[in-house]
Amino acid sequence: MGLDNIRKNYLDLKSKIKAVCQRCGRDENEIKIVAVSKTFPAEYILELYNAGHKDFGENRVQELIKKKDEVRNTPLNWHLVGHLQTNKVKYISNFVHLIHSVDSFKLAEEIDKHAKKNDRIIDVLVQVNTSDELQKSGIEPDKTPRLCREISSLENIRLCGLMTLAMLTDNVKIIRENFKTLKNLYNELKDIHPDFKYISMGMTSDYEIAIEEGSNMLRIGSAIFGAREYH
């Protein structure tokens, strides 16, 4: 698609989100888009920023740091949306806006430790494996309440909600069930955890279903930036 199409793609996406929200009786302003910029160059990020967008997500710590340095004078909100290893936490703890992928208390403790060192409170989501796929990160749904309880005991972490990845399939029923599982968990836990505000689910291939099932945070890459070229 290239640099020239980014603004148009972004406006098209917002228009489609608005239509989905109207169809299912939701307010489009509830939906936050995290533009997943992995593999795309910094100029793509700046183009989207100039179109009025501030939230950007990366899967890998190394790429996140590189991109942050490349657009260093631009006030962006950086999201870590991929799997996070405990030994990489220290590299992003002084600036990351939201970590979507906390799936163990050990990782949460490491984030808390480095947040303290930087005199910050770091916002996190618990990643839940709602598709029961062994190759996917995320905690099992039935273990989620306990992990949320444990994370809430940490002083320098703010638990802001839940995240999931639906199964990569053409079977809409399965995708919908994966999202329903997360929404039900969210509803069960939100009264216990007062800072809950985000249900991060839905990507380019399934964001319409995610909105219908209650998502308020979408992680969108190729619908904005174009098809990825992996080298």
C-alpha positions as CSV (number, residue, x, y, z in Angstrom):
1,M,0.0,0.0,0.0
2,G,2.8,2.4,0.8
3,L,3.2,5.7,2.7
4,D,0.7,7.6,0.5
5,N,-2.2,5.4,1.5
6,I,-1.8,5.4,5.3
7,R,-4.1,8.4,6.0
8,K,-6.8,7.1,3.7
9,N,-6.6,3.6,5.2
10,Y,-6.8,5.1,8.7
11,L,-9.9,7.1,7.8
12,D,-11.5,4.1,6.1
13,L,-10.9,2.0,9.2
14,K,-12.5,4.6,11.4
15,S,-15.5,4.7,9.1
16,K,-15.9,0.9,9.2
17,I,-15.6,0.9,13.0
18,K,-18.3,3.6,13.2
19,A,-20.6,1.4,11.0
20,V,-20.0,-1.6,13.2
21,C,-20.7,0.4,16.3
22,Q,-23.9,1.8,14.8
23,R,-25.0,-1.7,13.9
24,C,-24.6,-3.1,17.4
25,G,-25.6,0.0,19.3
26,R,-22.2,1.1,20.6
27,D,-20.5,4.4,20.8
28,E,-17.5,4.5,18.3
29,N,-15.7,6.9,20.7
30,E,-15.4,4.0,23.2
31,I,-13.1,2.2,20.8
32,K,-9.3,2.8,21.0
33,I,-7.1,1.8,18.1
34,V,-3.5,0.7,18.8
35,A,-1.7,0.9,15.4
36,V,0.6,-2.1,15.3
37,S,3.7,-0.8,13.4
38,K,5.9,-4.0,13.6
39,T,8.1,-4.4,10.5
40,F,7.0,-0.9,9.2
41,P,9.5,2.0,9.0
42,A,9.4,5.0,11.3
43,E,8.1,7.3,8.5
44,Y,4.9,5.3,8.5
45,I,4.5,6.0,12.2
46,L,5.1,9.7,11.6
47,E,2.6,9.8,8.7
48,L,-0.1,8.3,11.0
49,Y,0.8,10.6,13.8
50,N,0.4,13.5,11.5
51,A,-3.1,12.2,10.7
52,G,-3.9,12.5,14.4
53,H,-3.0,9.1,15.9
54,K,-0.9,8.6,19.0
55,D,-1.1,5.0,20.1
56,F,1.4,2.6,18.5
57,G,2.1,-1.1,19.3
58,E,5.2,-3.2,18.8
59,N,5.6,-7.0,19.3
60,R,9.3,-7.0,20.1
61,V,11.2,-5.0,22.6
62,Q,14.2,-4.4,20.4
63,E,12.1,-3.0,17.6
64,L,10.1,-0.9,20.0
65,I,13.2,0.8,21.3
66,K,14.6,1.3,17.8
67,K,11.4,3.0,16.6
68,K,11.1,5.1,19.8
69,D,14.6,6.4,19.1
70,E,13.8,7.1,15.5
71,V,10.8,9.3,16.4
72,R,12.2,10.5,19.6
73,N,10.7,14.0,19.6
74,T,7.2,12.8,18.9
75,P,4.9,12.4,21.9
76,L,3.5,8.9,21.2
77,N,2.0,6.3,23.5
78,W,4.0,3.1,23.0
79,H,2.2,-0.3,23.6
80,L,4.1,-3.6,24.0
81,V,1.6,-6.0,22.5
82,G,3.7,-9.2,22.1
83,H,5.2,-11.7,24.5
84,L,7.5,-10.0,27.0
85,Q,10.5,-11.8,28.6
86,T,11.4,-10.8,32.2
87,N,15.0,-9.9,31.1
88,K,13.7,-7.4,28.6
89,V,11.4,-5.4,31.0
90,K,14.2,-3.1,32.1
91,Y,14.6,-1.7,28.5
92,I,11.1,-0.4,28.2
93,S,10.1,0.3,31.9
94,N,11.0,4.0,31.7
95,F,8.6,4.9,28.9
96,V,6.1,2.1,27.9
97,H,2.5,3.3,28.0
98,L,0.7,-0.1,28.3
99,I,1.9,-3.7,28.4
100,H,-0.8,-5.9,26.9
101,S,0.9,-9.3,27.5
102,V,1.3,-10.0,31.2
103,D,0.6,-13.8,31.8
104,S,2.5,-14.6,35.0
105,F,3.1,-13.2,38.4
106,K,6.9,-13.5,37.9
107,L,6.6,-11.1,34.9
108,A,4.4,-8.8,36.9
109,E,6.9,-8.7,39.7
110,E,9.7,-7.8,37.3
111,I,7.6,-4.9,35.8
112,D,6.8,-3.7,39.3
113,K,10.5,-3.8,40.3
114,H,11.6,-1.7,37.3
115,A,8.6,0.7,37.6
116,K,9.7,1.4,41.2
117,K,13.3,2.1,39.9
118,N,11.8,4.6,37.4
119,D,9.4,6.1,39.9
120,R,6.5,5.1,37.7
121,I,3.2,3.2,37.8
122,I,3.1,1.0,34.7
123,D,-0.3,0.1,33.2
124,V,-0.7,-3.5,32.2
125,L,-3.3,-6.0,30.8
126,V,-3.4,-9.7,31.6
127,Q,-3.2,-11.8,28.5
128,V,-5.6,-14.7,28.5
129,N,-5.4,-17.7,26.3
130,T,-9.0,-18.1,25.3
131,S,-8.4,-20.3,22.3
132,D,-6.7,-23.1,24.3
133,E,-3.8,-23.2,21.9
134,L,-0.5,-24.5,23.3
135,Q,1.7,-22.4,21.1
136,K,0.0,-19.2,22.3
137,S,1.1,-17.1,25.3
138,G,-1.5,-16.2,27.9
139,I,-2.9,-17.6,31.1
140,E,-5.8,-20.0,31.2
141,P,-9.2,-18.4,31.8
142,D,-9.8,-20.3,35.0
143,K,-6.5,-19.1,36.5
144,T,-7.1,-15.4,35.5
145,P,-8.9,-14.3,38.6
146,R,-6.1,-15.4,40.9
147,L,-3.4,-13.8,38.7
148,C,-5.3,-10.5,38.7
149,R,-5.6,-10.7,42.4
150,E,-1.9,-11.2,42.8
151,I,-1.0,-8.4,40.4
152,S,-3.3,-6.0,42.3
153,S,-1.1,-6.5,45.4
154,L,1.9,-4.8,43.6
155,E,2.3,-1.1,44.2
156,N,3.8,0.1,40.9
157,I,1.5,-1.7,38.5
158,R,-2.0,-0.6,37.5
159,L,-4.1,-3.5,36.2
160,C,-6.2,-2.0,33.5
161,G,-8.0,-5.0,32.0
162,L,-7.6,-8.1,29.8
163,M,-6.2,-9.0,26.4
164,T,-6.6,-12.0,24.1
165,L,-5.8,-13.3,20.6
166,A,-8.6,-15.3,18.9
167,M,-7.8,-18.4,17.0
168,L,-6.6,-17.7,13.5
169,T,-9.4,-19.4,11.6
170,D,-12.2,-18.7,9.2
171,N,-14.7,-20.2,11.6
172,V,-16.5,-17.1,12.9
173,K,-18.2,-19.1,15.7
174,I,-14.9,-20.1,17.2
175,I,-13.6,-16.5,17.0
176,R,-16.7,-15.2,18.6
177,E,-16.5,-17.8,21.5
178,N,-12.9,-16.8,22.2
179,F,-14.0,-13.2,22.5
180,K,-17.0,-14.0,24.6
181,T,-14.8,-15.9,27.0
182,L,-12.7,-12.7,27.6
183,K,-15.7,-10.4,27.9
184,N,-17.3,-12.7,30.4
185,L,-14.1,-12.8,32.5
186,Y,-13.9,-9.0,32.2
187,N,-17.4,-8.6,33.5
188,E,-16.7,-11.0,36.3
189,L,-13.6,-9.1,37.4
190,K,-14.3,-5.4,36.8
191,D,-16.1,-4.8,40.1
192,I,-13.2,-6.3,42.0
193,H,-10.5,-4.3,40.1
194,P,-11.5,-0.7,40.0
195,D,-8.9,0.3,37.3
196,F,-10.3,-2.2,34.7
197,K,-11.1,-0.2,31.5
198,Y,-9.7,-2.1,28.5
199,I,-10.7,-5.2,26.7
200,S,-8.0,-5.6,24.2
201,M,-9.2,-7.9,21.5
202,G,-9.5,-7.8,17.7
203,M,-7.0,-7.3,14.9
204,T,-7.3,-6.6,11.2
205,S,-8.9,-10.0,10.4
206,D,-11.5,-10.1,13.2
207,Y,-12.0,-6.6,14.7
208,E,-15.6,-6.4,13.6
209,I,-16.5,-9.5,15.6
210,A,-14.4,-8.2,18.5
211,I,-16.4,-4.9,18.6
212,E,-19.7,-6.9,18.5
213,E,-18.5,-8.9,21.5
214,G,-17.5,-5.9,23.6
215,S,-13.9,-5.0,22.7
216,N,-12.9,-1.4,23.3
217,M,-9.2,-1.7,22.2
218,L,-8.2,-3.0,18.8
219,R,-4.7,-3.9,17.7
220,I,-4.7,-3.0,14.0
221,G,-1.7,-3.3,11.7
222,S,-2.1,-4.2,8.0
223,A,-5.5,-2.5,7.6
224,I,-3.6,0.8,8.3
225,F,-0.1,0.2,7.0
226,G,-0.6,-2.5,4.3
227,A,0.6,-6.0,4.0
228,R,3.7,-6.9,5.9
229,E,6.8,-8.0,4.1
230,Y,8.8,-10.4,6.3
231,H,12.5,-10.8,5.5
